[in-house]
Amino acid sequence: MGGEPADAHGVLTGDPRTDHRALDAWTVKRTGGLIDLMPLTLTEDTQMVPASALTLRTQG
């Protein structure tokens, strides 16, 4: 691994519902709650989900 945080990598279970809940939780954590779900469809054949999250807060 490179310079990523230790919890930046996870393992899919093969159960799409369980994995989607985990990815949604990852999304909420990484975006400070600004995005609440991972917009993708998982199947039992899904082996990898490369993802990143970037948010920006501005003051007006």
HELIX and SHEET records of a PDB file:
HELIX    1   1 ALA A    6  ALA A    8  5                                   3    
HELIX    2   2 PRO A   16  ARG A   30  1                                  15    
END                                                                             
